[in-house]
Amino acid sequence: MQNKLFNNQVAIVTGAGVGIGFEVARQLAAQGAKVVLNDIDTDLANSASQKISEQGGICVAFGGDISEIKTIQDIVTFTVETFKKLDILVANAGITTFGDFLEYQPESMNKLLQVNLFGTFFLTQAAAKQMVLQGHGGSILLTSSVTAHAAHLNLAAYGMTKAAIDQLSKNLIVDLAPHKININTIVPGATLTERTLEDAEYIKTWSRITPSGRPATVEDIANAALFLVSPLSRQIMGQNLVIDGGWVSVGVSPY
């Protein structure tokens, strides 16, 4: 068997039906990992998993809302029953809610907190418990956003949740490092995905205001993610890695 970076590793990737999550799952599988791919849309999870399998990867789907505690418990159990262990968690599932701060509604906040914070926190806890039980360490990666680092119109609530995720990865090194589990956060900036490309001006706008001259691709984000969950980064803990072509450093508003 060809020596690949993640041979014999088992990974869960959430929010992976499309976009960044899908590309992370695809690259992990291409590098030898056995991947459990989650999306809230079961049909989308199944089709995404099939695409990766058709490319030669080992990937199985697990549909469900990762903001629900039963789904969190079930996906870890399913992973261990299917592949006998869990080495890597990429907690990528999250939602974005837009809204003027002065008009923002509690209903939007409740859902945002449930998915972005409750789901991320308790999925990380469940995965970490399994890794501690196994006794050979592991790697956990959370997904944040540059809106946690720079003000962005109509994203005050969303940016707040992502800043909390940044802090979670910093705080958990105290709990996880003694068990040889490293935890970090990727912080994507403007990225070309199915959703952002619905905006006809997206590429033009972000190419103009990003020092690198372009928005990121999902491959750019996935490349950083794979490094942070690989054996190459075991001494890197509690870091928030910004992948934005330099935008946060200059802070030019897209509006």
TAJOQUI-V449934 format. One record per backbone hydrogen bond with DSSP energy under -0.5 kcal/mol. CO is the residue of the C=O (numbers start at 0). NH is the residue of the N-H. E is the energy in kcal/mol with one decimal. If there is no record, write none. Layout:
[[CO/NH/E] [CO/NH/E]]
//
This chain:
[[1/3/-0.6] [3/6/-1.4] [5/8/-2.1] [8/33/-2.8] [9/86/-2.4] [9/87/-2.2] [10/35/-2.9] [11/89/-2.8] [12/37/-2.8] [17/21/-1.3] [18/22/-2.1] [19/23/-2.5] [20/24/-2.4] [21/25/-2.8] [22/26/-2.6] [23/27/-2.5] [24/28/-2.3] [25/29/-2.3] [26/30/-1.4] [27/32/-2.5] [28/31/-1.8] [30/5/-2.9] [31/7/-0.7] [32/34/-0.6] [32/57/-0.6] [33/10/-2.9] [34/36/-0.6] [34/59/-2.6] [35/12/-2.4] [35/37/-0.6] [36/61/-2.5] [37/15/-3.2] [38/63/-2.0] [39/41/-0.8] [40/44/-2.5] [41/45/-2.5] [42/46/-2.4] [43/47/-2.6] [44/48/-2.4] [45/49/-2.2] [46/50/-2.0] [47/51/-1.8] [48/52/-2.3] [49/53/-2.6] [50/54/-0.9] [51/56/-2.2] [52/55/-1.8] [56/58/-0.7] [57/34/-2.5] [59/36/-2.9] [61/38/-0.9] [63/65/-0.8] [64/67/-1.9] [67/71/-2.1] [68/72/-2.5] [69/73/-2.9] [70/74/-2.5] [71/75/-1.5] [72/76/-2.1] [73/77/-3.0] [74/78/-2.2] [75/79/-2.1] [76/80/-2.6] [77/81/-2.2] [78/82/-3.0] [79/83/-1.9] [86/138/-2.3] [87/11/-2.2] [88/90/-0.6] [88/140/-2.7] [89/13/-2.2] [89/91/-1.5] [90/142/-1.1] [99/102/-1.7] [99/103/-1.2] [100/103/-0.5] [104/107/-0.6] [104/108/-1.7] [105/109/-2.8] [106/110/-1.6] [107/111/-2.1] [108/112/-2.8] [109/113/-2.1] [110/114/-2.2] [111/115/-2.4] [111/116/-0.5] [112/116/-1.3] [112/117/-2.7] [113/118/-1.9] [114/119/-0.7] [116/120/-2.9] [117/121/-2.5] [118/122/-2.1] [119/123/-2.1] [120/124/-2.1] [121/125/-2.3] [122/126/-2.6] [123/127/-2.6] [124/128/-2.5] [125/129/-1.6] [126/130/-2.3] [127/131/-2.8] [128/132/-2.3] [129/133/-2.0] [130/134/-1.8] [130/135/-0.6] [137/181/-1.9] [138/88/-2.2] [139/183/-1.8] [140/90/-2.6] [141/143/-0.5] [141/185/-2.5] [144/147/-2.1] [145/148/-2.0] [145/149/-1.5] [151/154/-1.8] [153/98/-1.7] [154/158/-2.9] [155/159/-1.9] [156/160/-1.9] [157/161/-2.0] [158/162/-2.2] [159/163/-1.7] [160/164/-1.6] [161/165/-2.1] [162/166/-2.0] [163/167/-2.2] [164/168/-1.9] [165/169/-1.3] [166/170/-2.9] [167/171/-2.4] [169/172/-0.9] [170/173/-1.3] [171/175/-2.7] [172/176/-2.0] [175/178/-1.8] [175/180/-1.7] [176/179/-2.3] [179/137/-1.8] [179/181/-0.5] [181/139/-2.9] [182/237/-3.4] [183/141/-2.6] [184/240/-2.9] [185/143/-3.2] [186/242/-2.4] [187/145/-1.9] [189/215/-2.8] [190/192/-0.8] [191/217/-0.5] [192/196/-2.2] [194/197/-1.5] [195/198/-1.8] [197/199/-0.8] [198/201/-1.6] [200/204/-3.0] [201/205/-2.5] [202/206/-2.0] [203/207/-1.5] [204/208/-1.5] [205/209/-1.0] [208/210/-0.5] [209/212/-2.2] [215/191/-2.8] [216/220/-1.6] [217/221/-2.6] [218/222/-2.5] [219/223/-1.4] [220/224/-2.2] [221/225/-2.9] [222/226/-1.6] [223/227/-2.0] [224/228/-1.2] [225/229/-0.5] [226/229/-1.1] [229/232/-1.8] [230/233/-0.9] [232/235/-2.2] [234/236/-0.6] [238/184/-2.8] [238/240/-0.6] [239/241/-0.8] [240/186/-3.0] [242/188/-2.2] [243/246/-1.3] [244/211/-1.4] [245/249/-0.9] [246/249/-1.0] [246/250/-3.5]]
//
